Amino acid sequence: MSQIARSARQLGNLIQRTRKQRGLTQTELAHLAGMRQEMVSKIETGYEGTKLSSVFALFAALDLELLVDTRSGRATQNIEDIF
């Protein structure tokens, strides 16, 4: 099932929902992803300083992948218009 995340908070929510659906604790997920539980907590709460490598490690541990697609709705010319 595809899910949309347009912010760090939404991405964190997506990771948290998937973790809970898989019956994992933050500590268990952190172990699978090779990071500390505190980092999983930060990412799940939308910490904007997260490295992409950390997100990809969580995706791998949760068997998720990232798909980039054109935004639905009106097309924008400037990145500033998105936010």
Buried (B, 14 or more C-beta within 10 A) or exposed (E): EEEEEEEBBEBBBBBBEBBEEEEBEBEBBBBBBEBEBEBBBBBBEBBEEBEEEBBBBBBEBBEBEEEEEEEEEEEEEEEEEEE
